[in-house]
Amino acid sequence: MKALLLEKVHIVAKNLLQDADFSVQEHAPSETGASLISKLNDVDVLGIRSKSLVTKDVIKVCPDLKAIGAYCIGTNQIDLEQATKSGIAVFNAPFSNTRSVAELVISEIIALSRGLFTKAFQMHQGVWNKSSNGCYEVRGKRLGIIGYGHIGSQLGILAESLGLKVHYYDIQKKLPLGNAVSESTLKKLLSNSDFISLHVPLTEQTQNMIGEKELEIMKKGSFLINASRGTVVDLQALKKFLKSGHIAGAAIDVFPKEPKENLDEFSSPLQKLENVILTPHIGGSTEEAQEAIGVEVSESLIKYINTGDSSGAVNFPHLHLRTLQEGFRILNVHKNVPGVLGAINKIISEYNVNISSQQLATNSIIGYLAMDLEKKPKQEVIEKIQDLETSIQTRIIF
């Protein structure tokens, strides 16, 4: 199997794939469009981070591609619908950078509350401003978390250890950890919190979910932190409320438009505002997180290629498959329409091959079948299955 890794994925990813007998190529920059297509000839597995765009047009002309690994949390850079239709499983790393993001947010809560960045900048300008005005402990303050998933819930645990009172809002019912309290409405969370921290995915619902209306609802003198997605906050509106003093400070790690490469020019309406921390999308940028992401995604890719196990795929029906100890396994991705299993079983029975086990899972677009056989089927069996009008991808492992 050939693997292509882009965007300086951690070296552990290459090592794990090579140990699993993959042929691995690396290419440091991100890629899009025709340039990406030119590099995907004969590639079975693609590994990217957040900048490479795997569009519908790219996927359609890369028939050898079997799996994509997003070495990050988000998968909005990949056309998941087209990947699914093409039988390509997509894996990401929903857990590995959780701690790193949560720690960054904790540091920003303290830094904002003490005005550390403003005072540090003044010191660099030769200004000695020793004062307690506007500086507060975080103990006893209320942290409002929007999006109580892997990061939001861990942030709550860390915040409680500092004495913060944790409240959260999520559109799905979530089990509170520690002493966290679920709020019934976003308005209630915004109006009662000293700090608001955003941890939501990129969806139509979250587009500019924090705008003028929401900022006005926020408690006067409160702080806003966004380490989720750049389009979640209306930055022009935030600038207005920061300049008026209604919002006392902000920490922003993600932006609607981000430079493609390091040292490219960056611009934001929040630049040069006091008590505003701007960081270049570094929430998960720690050595520990990048190594953990490299391990998590690579292990998912290896399992999928070597056993067919799709557990953890973001776009595929989940099949939890053991390592094949003996015999052969046919893996078939097909359109989710009635009669497919019967048609495949008929082909197998015609060649007098005994089926030792089979598993089928579906979603709204595709079905995913794993069929274990006692003996190796003839090549024509695989060809007949793949030639079915319903088949998208068929392969055999042993």
N, C-alpha and C positions, 0 to 999 in steps of 0.2 A: 504494500500500500504506500502511495506517495502522499506526503503531507507538506503543505506550504504554510509557514508561519510569518505573519506580517506584524509590523508596528512594535518590534522589540519585545515580544512576549518573553517572559522570564525564562532563563536558560533551563530551568527544571523541566519545562514543557518539552523542549527538544530532547533532553536526556531520557525522559520517560517514554516518549514515542519511539526513539531509537532502540531503547531496551526492549520494546515490544515489536521490533523488526520492521518499523516504518522507515521509509526513506524520507528524510526531512530536509527541506530547503527553507532558508530564512531570507526575508527581505525586510529591511528596516523601516522604510517609509510606509505610510498608509497608501491604499490604492483604490481607485474607482474606475468605472466605465471600461473603455477599451483597453486601458493599461492593465486593469485587473484581469480581464478576460484573457489577455495574451499570456498571463502567468499561470492560468488554471488548466492549461492543456495537460491531460492525463492525471490531474490531481484528484485524489480521492477524498482528502480531508483538508479543509481550510481553517486556519486559526487566525483570528483577528482580535483587535481591541475595539475602541469606540469610533475611530475615525474612518476606517475603510467602509465603503458603501456597497453592500451586496444587494443590488437591485433586481427587479424582475428580469430586466434585459440580460444581466450577467448570468443569472441562474438558468435562463432558458437555453443558453448556448454552451453550457458546461455539463454535458450528459454524464461524465464520469464522477461528478461530485456526489458523495454519499453522506457526508456529514460536515457541519460547520460548528466550530467552537468559538464562542464569544468569550474571550478571556477578560470578562468584566461582568457587571450585573445586567446592564441594559442590553436589549436586542433590537431596539428601534432602528439600528443601522442595517438590519437585515429584513428583506421582504419575506416575512414568515409565511404568508399565505402562499406565495409562489414556491417557497422552499417545500412546504407541505405537499402541494400539488405535484411537485417534482420528486417526491419521495426522499427528500433530504432532511435528516434529523438535525436539529439545532440545539446545542447545549450551552449553558452559561454558568456563572459562578454566583449563585444567590447568597451564599453564606460567607465566602472567604474574606471579604474586605469589611465585614460588619463592624468588627472591633475598631479598625483604623478610622472609619468614618465617625463612629460614636465618640472616640477619643478626641478627634479634631473638634467636634461640636462642643464637647465639654470644655476644651481649652478656650474656645471662642466665647462661650457663656461667661467664663471668668474674666477673659480679656475685655469684653464689652462692658461688663459690670464695673470694672475698675478703670476703664478708659485707657488701657495699657498702650494701645497703638497710637493714640493721640499724644500721650505723654512721651512715648519712645521717639516719635517723630520730632517733638519739640526739643528733646535732648540732643538729637542729631543736628538741630538748628542752633544749638547753644543756649536754649531757653531752659532755665531751672524753674519748674512749676510744681513745687511741693504743696499739695492741697488735697483735702478729703472731699471737697465739694463734688457732688455727682458720682461719688464712688461708693459702691455698696458690696457687702458680702452677698453671696448667692444663697446661703443658708436661709431657709424659711420662705424663699421666693417660689413662685409657681411657674413650672415649665409646661408649656402646652405643645404636645407632639402631634403633628398632623401626618397620619400614615403610621400605623402601629405594626409594621412588619418586622423583618429580621433586624434592621438597623434601629428603627424607632423603639422597639421593645428593649433592645440592649442599652440604648441611650438612657431609657427610663431607669434601668437598674443602676447604671453608673451615676446618674443624677441623684437618685435617692441616697446613695452613699455619701453625697456631699450635703445632704440635708434639704434638697429641693423637693417641693411637692409636685408630683408628676400627674398630669392629666393628659388625656389623648382623645383624638377623634379619628375614626376610620369609617369608611362607607360599608365595610364588612364587620360583622361582630367578631371581636377578638378577645381572647382570654387575657385579662390583665395580669401582669407579673409584679411581684412585690406588692406595694401599696398603691399602684397606679389606679387612677379613676377614669372610667370611660365617660365622655361627654356626649350628650344626645344630639347636639348641633354644633356646627362649626362656629356659628355666631357666639355661642356661649363660651367656647374655648378661647376664641380671639379676645373677647371682652374682659376675661378674668385672668389672663396669663401675663406674667412679667417677661417671659421669653417665649417666642414661638419658633419651633424648629420643624422644617418641612422635610418629609421623607416619603414622597409619593412618586409613582411611575409617570412616564410620559403618555398621557392619553388626552382625548378631546376634553374630558371632564376637568383635567388639571391645567389646561391651557389658560394662562393668566388667572388662575384661581385666587391669587392674591393681587387685587387691583385697588383702585381708589376706595371702593365701597368697603372692602375688607380691612384696609389699612385704617380707615376712619373708625371702624368698630374696635380696633385694637386699643388696649389700655394706653392712656397717655404716659409717655416715658418708658414704654416697653421696647423690646429688642426683637429683631427678626433675623433668623438664620436660615439660609437655603443651601443645603448640600444634596439636593435631589436632582432636579432637571432645570435647565436654564430658562425654559418658557413658562415656568410655574408662577413667576413673579413679574408684574409689570414694573420694570425698572424706572421708567419715567415717573410713574405714580409714586414709587418708593422714594425717589429723589425729592419730590415735592414734600412728602411727609417728613423726611429727614431734615430738610432745610427749615421747615416750620417748627421743628422740635417735638412734634407729636410722637414720632418714632425716635427714640434716643440713640439708636445705633443699629448697625446691621453687619452681618458677616455673610458674604456671598461667594460660593465656591464654583458655581455653574452659571453659564451665560447663554443667551439665545444664539449668539454667534461667537464661536471660539476659534482662535487661530489653529490652522492645520498642523503647524510644526512649532517647536520651541524657537524663540527669538523672533517669530513673526509679530507684526504690530498688533497690539490689543487696544481696544477702545471701549469705554463704558460710561454711561451718564453718571455713574456713582464715583468716578475718579475725583480725587482732591476734596472729597467731603470728609469732615471730621468724624471720628469714631465709626468709620466704615472699614471693615476688613475685607479686602479683595484677595482671593487666592486662585491660582490657575488650575482649577479642577483637580485638586490633590487629595480629596477625601479618602480615596483608597490607595494613595501613592505612598506606601511604606514597603520596605523590603519584605516584611513578614506577609503583608497582604498579597503582594504580587507573586511571591513564591507559593502561597496557599492557593491562589487562583490558578497558577500554572499546574499544580497538582490536581485540583478538583476537576478542571475542564479536561485535562489530558486523560485522566482516569476514566471519565465518562466517554470520551471518544474511543479509547482503547476497548472498553467493555462493549460499546456498540458495534465496533468493527469486528471484534474477535468472538463475541457471543451473540450479538443481536440485541443485547439488553438496552432498552430505550428509557429506563427509569431516569427521570430527571430532565428529559428532553422538554423544551418549552412548547413545541409545536406538534409532537407525535403522541399517538396513543402509547401508554406505558405498559411495557411487558418486562417483568422481572425474570430474567433468564439465567439459569446456572451455566457454568462452564461445561461445555460438552466433553464428557469423559470418553465416550465411544460413539461410533455411528456418525451420522451426517445430519445437518440442519439446513432446511430451506427457509429462507427469509423472503417474504413477498409483501411489498407495499402495493396496495391497489385502491381503486376508487371505491368509496363506501356505498355500494349498491347491493341489492339482494342477489343471492345465488353464487357468490364468488367462492365460498368455501366448498360448496358442492361441486363446482366445476374443477377446482384444483384436486379435490379428493378423487374425482373420477379419473383424472389423468394419472394420478399415482397408482390407483388400483389397476389400471390397464397394463401397467408394467410389473404387477405382482410384487410391489415393494411394501413391506410392512411398516405401518406408522406406529412408533412407540409412544409419541405424545404430540399434542399440538395446542397452541394457545393463539387466540385471536382477540385483538382489542381494536376499537374504532373511535374516531371522533367524527365531527360533522363532514369532514372532507375525505378522509382516507381510512382504510383498514390496514392493520399490520398483523401479519400471520407468521408464526414460527412453528415449523413442523419438523420434528425429529424422526429420522428414519434409521432402520437397523443396518441398511447397506447403502452404498453409494448409488444414486440414481444415474441412469444414462444421461448424457448431455442433452439428448433430445427431449427428456422430461423437463429439464430446466427451460429449454427453448420453447416447448409447448405452453408451459405456465406463463412465461414472459410474453408469448404471442397472444395470450388472452386479451381481449379488448379492454378489460378492466385493469390489467397489470400496469404498474408504473415502474417499479424496480424489483428485480429478483436476483438473489445471490445465494450461494451455498457455502457453508463453512463446515469444517470437520476437525 
